[in-house]
Amino acid sequence: MSDPVIPPFELDTVNLTSPKLGTVVIFATDEFFGSKERLINDAEPIFIPDKYDNHGKWMDGWESRRRRDGGYDYCIISLNSGGTIVGVDIDTRHFTGNHPPHASLDGTYSATIPNDQTVWTEIIKQTEVKPDSHNLIEVNSEIQFNYLRFNIFPDGGVARLRVYGRPTAAWKQHNSSRTVELSAITNGGYVVAYNDAHYGNPWVILTAGRGVDMGDGWETRRRRQPGNDWIIIALGARGTVESLEVDTAHFKGNYPDSCSVEATAIEIKENNLVLSNNVEWTQLMDKQKLSMDHIHRFDKDKINPVGPVTHLRLSIYPDGGISRFRAFGRVDVLDLG
């Protein structure tokens, strides 16, 4: 099996269209052959040669019937929180003679569900789409969107739509003197780098809830050399960490033996800086033992008073998998603007 395609814009962003973030497809002009919900499924698309349903060949994606009226099909996607977009993957895997030749993407930011009077902003102009492939498109925009309209011309099927970017931190609009989850994706946190991610998707450790299975987390391969594995997380805002949570849900024979957390503060969140020798890491939490399939909560008695920080480096010893990681604390008053 070949390695999955990793878009160049995926490393320090998240898939805004993931259901893990609360995203839903709320409308489609047509979904005769394939339901609109499949378009944003987190799982990789599959092909089952002999599977048919009452509408014909079953395909793992959103697929409309053949149009005869000269129009085009589209669906509307509701993001749980607004976000800025840096890249899109229009994934047509397994769709060959039934893929749309062209597609485009529009967005809007609205307090209400879009309607016929909604003004849409073009994110991606009408672009050629290749069959059975990842169609990767970079986006250069600082505009925030919370609704997307994905258009296909004139009809056809798309396996998955991945829209990569950074969510807008909703708590920044409120009083931030309270304790918040500084690391949460929906609060602007994101994964900057990691030394290994052989299994799973690293960014899901910053999502809500517990993992549904062992694939819903970050897991490294078995380490056969000295050392340990690590992952670096940028907080949604500079803040003082008061407690940490490490969840090893579903990881039993492969959970890390222990973990520790370091922290740093840099004036500008330039991700390349945290990978250089010019950044000094401070021990936020000393090494702590972990156990299988368990939520580990580390409160103030385990947290060293290091002051406001912007990035955390979670180290696991020597390797293994975790389901979720959370850093709770208060936003630094200097970062409230």
Long-range contacts (C-beta under 8 A, 24 or more apart in sequence): 4-44, 5-89, 5-134, 5-136, 7-87, 7-89, 7-134, 7-136, 7-162, 7-164, 8-87, 8-136, 8-138, 9-86, 9-87, 9-138, 9-164, 10-87, 10-164, 11-191, 11-192, 11-193, 12-190, 12-191, 12-192, 12-193, 12-234, 12-271, 13-86, 13-87, 13-164, 13-165, 13-166, 13-190, 14-164, 14-165, 14-166, 14-167, 14-185, 14-190, 14-203, 14-206, 15-42, 15-162, 15-163, 15-164, 15-203, 16-79, 16-83, 16-85, 16-163, 16-164, 16-165, 16-167, 17-77, 17-79, 17-148, 17-161, 17-162, 17-163, 18-42, 18-207, 20-204, 20-207, 20-208, 20-209, 21-79, 21-80, 21-81, 21-167, 21-185, 21-186, 21-207, 22-79, 22-80, 22-81, 22-208, 23-77, 23-78, 23-79, 23-80, 24-77, 24-78, 25-62, 25-75, 25-76, 25-77, 25-78, 26-76, 26-77, 26-78, 26-113, 27-75, 27-76, 28-62, 28-64, 28-73, 28-74, 28-75, 28-76, 29-64, 29-73, 29-74, 29-75, 30-64, 30-65, 30-73, 30-155, 31-62, 31-63, 31-64, 32-63, 32-64, 32-65, 33-57, 33-59, 33-63, 33-64, 33-65, 33-98, 33-157, 34-58, 34-59, 34-60, 34-61, 34-62, 34-63, 34-157, 35-62, 36-62, 36-75, 38-62, 38-159, 39-75, 39-77, 39-150, 39-158, 39-159, 39-160, 39-161, 40-77, 40-160, 40-161, 41-160, 44-160, 45-91, 45-93, 45-94, 45-159, 45-160, 46-94, 47-93, 47-94, 59-94, 59-95, 59-98, 59-157, 59-159, 60-94, 60-159, 61-94, 61-95, 61-157, 61-158, 61-159, 61-160, 62-157, 62-158, 63-95, 63-98, 63-156, 63-157, 63-158, 64-152, 64-155, 64-156, 64-157, 65-155, 66-155, 67-154, 67-155, 70-154, 71-154, 72-151, 72-152, 72-153, 72-154, 72-155, 73-100, 73-151, 73-152, 73-154, 73-155, 73-156, 74-149, 74-150, 74-151, 74-152, 75-149, 75-150, 76-114, 76-147, 76-148, 76-149, 76-150, 77-147, 77-148, 77-149, 77-150, 77-161, 78-113, 78-146, 78-147, 79-145, 79-146, 79-147, 79-148, 79-167, 80-167, 80-186, 81-146, 81-167, 81-168, 81-170, 81-186, 82-109, 82-144, 82-145, 82-146, 82-167, 82-168, 83-144, 83-145, 83-146, 83-165, 83-166, 83-167, 83-168, 84-141, 84-142, 84-143, 84-144, 84-145, 84-165, 84-166, 84-168, 85-123, 85-139, 85-141, 85-145, 85-163, 85-164, 85-165, 86-138, 86-139, 86-140, 86-164, 86-165, 86-166, 87-136, 87-137, 87-138, 87-139, 87-163, 87-164, 87-165, 88-123, 88-124, 88-136, 88-137, 88-139, 88-161, 88-162, 88-163, 88-164, 89-134, 89-135, 89-136, 89-137, 89-160, 89-161, 89-162, 89-164, 90-129, 90-134, 90-135, 90-137, 90-158, 90-161, 91-133, 91-134, 91-135, 91-158, 91-159, 91-160, 91-161, 91-162, 92-129, 92-130, 92-131, 92-132, 92-133, 92-135, 92-157, 92-158, 92-159, 93-132, 93-133, 93-134, 93-159, 93-160, 94-132, 94-159, 95-131, 95-132, 95-156, 95-157, 95-158, 95-159, 96-131, 96-132, 97-131, 98-156, 98-157, 99-129, 99-130, 99-131, 99-132, 99-156, 99-157, 99-158, 100-129, 100-152, 100-153, 100-154, 100-155, 100-156, 100-157, 100-158, 101-128, 101-129, 101-153, 101-156, 102-126, 102-127, 102-128, 102-129, 102-152, 102-153, 103-127, 103-129, 103-135, 103-150, 103-151, 103-152, 103-153, 103-158, 104-151, 104-153, 105-148, 105-149, 105-150, 105-151, 105-163, 106-148, 106-149, 106-151, 107-143, 107-145, 107-147, 107-148, 107-149, 108-145, 108-146, 108-147, 108-149, 109-143, 109-144, 109-145, 109-146, 109-147, 110-146, 110-147, 113-147, 114-147, 114-149, 118-147, 120-149, 121-145, 123-148, 126-151, 126-153, 129-158, 139-165, 144-168, 166-190, 169-236, 169-237, 171-236, 171-331, 172-236, 172-237, 172-336, 176-237, 176-330, 176-331, 176-336, 177-330, 177-331, 178-330, 179-242, 179-328, 179-329, 179-330, 180-239, 180-328, 180-329, 180-330, 180-331, 181-326, 181-327, 181-328, 182-235, 182-236, 182-237, 182-239, 182-241, 182-327, 182-328, 182-329, 182-331, 183-233, 183-235, 183-236, 183-312, 183-325, 183-326, 183-327, 184-208, 184-236, 184-326, 187-236, 187-237, 188-235, 188-236, 188-237, 189-233, 189-234, 189-235, 189-236, 189-327, 190-233, 190-234, 191-231, 191-232, 191-233, 191-234, 192-232, 192-233, 192-234, 192-271, 192-274, 192-275, 192-311, 193-231, 193-232, 193-271, 193-274, 193-275, 194-218, 194-229, 194-230, 194-231, 194-232, 195-220, 195-229, 195-230, 195-231, 196-220, 196-221, 196-229, 196-319, 197-231, 199-321, 200-321, 202-231, 204-324, 205-231, 205-322, 205-323, 205-324, 205-325, 206-233, 206-324, 206-325, 206-326, 207-324, 209-324, 210-247, 210-249, 210-295, 210-323, 210-324, 211-247, 211-249, 211-250, 211-323, 211-324, 213-250, 214-250, 214-251, 214-254, 214-321, 216-250, 216-323, 217-249, 217-250, 217-251, 217-321, 217-322, 217-323, 217-324, 218-321, 218-322, 219-251, 219-254, 219-320, 219-321, 219-322, 220-316, 220-319, 220-320, 220-321, 221-319, 222-319, 223-318, 223-319, 227-318, 228-315, 228-316, 228-317, 228-318, 228-319, 229-256, 229-315, 229-316, 229-318, 229-319, 229-320, 230-313, 230-314, 230-315, 230-316, 231-313, 231-314, 231-325, 232-274, 232-275, 232-311, 232-312, 232-313, 232-314, 233-311, 233-312, 233-313, 233-314, 233-325, 233-327, 234-269, 234-271, 234-274, 234-310, 234-311, 235-309, 235-310, 235-311, 235-312, 235-327, 237-331, 237-332, 237-335, 238-265, 238-308, 238-309, 238-310, 238-331, 238-332, 238-334, 238-335, 239-308, 239-309, 239-329, 239-330, 239-331, 239-332, 239-335, 240-307, 240-308, 240-309, 240-329, 240-330, 240-332, 241-284, 241-303, 241-306, 241-309, 241-312, 241-327, 241-328, 241-329, 242-299, 242-300, 242-303, 242-328, 242-329, 242-330, 243-297, 243-298, 243-299, 243-300, 243-303, 243-327, 243-328, 243-329, 244-284, 244-285, 244-297, 244-298, 244-302, 244-303, 244-325, 244-326, 244-327, 244-328, 245-295, 245-296, 245-297, 245-298, 245-324, 245-325, 245-326, 245-327, 245-328, 246-290, 246-295, 246-296, 246-298, 246-314, 246-322, 246-324, 246-325, 247-294, 247-295, 247-296, 247-322, 247-323, 247-324, 247-325, 247-326, 248-290, 248-291, 248-292, 248-293, 248-294, 248-296, 248-321, 248-322, 248-323, 249-293, 249-294, 249-295, 249-323, 249-324, 250-293, 250-323, 251-292, 251-293, 251-320, 251-321, 251-322, 251-323, 252-292, 252-293, 253-292, 254-320, 254-321, 255-290, 255-291, 255-292, 255-293, 255-320, 255-321, 255-322, 256-290, 256-316, 256-317, 256-318, 256-319, 256-320, 256-321, 256-322, 257-289, 257-290, 257-317, 257-318, 257-320, 258-287, 258-288, 258-289, 258-290, 258-316, 258-317, 259-287, 259-288, 259-290, 259-314, 259-315, 259-316, 259-317, 259-322, 260-285, 260-286, 260-287, 260-288, 260-314, 260-315, 260-317, 261-285, 261-312, 261-313, 261-314, 261-315, 262-312, 262-313, 262-315, 263-306, 263-309, 263-311, 263-312, 263-313, 264-309, 264-310, 264-311, 264-313, 265-307, 265-308, 265-309, 265-310, 265-311, 266-310, 266-311, 269-310, 269-311, 274-311, 274-313, 281-313, 282-306, 282-309, 284-309, 284-312, 287-317, 308-332, 308-334, 308-335
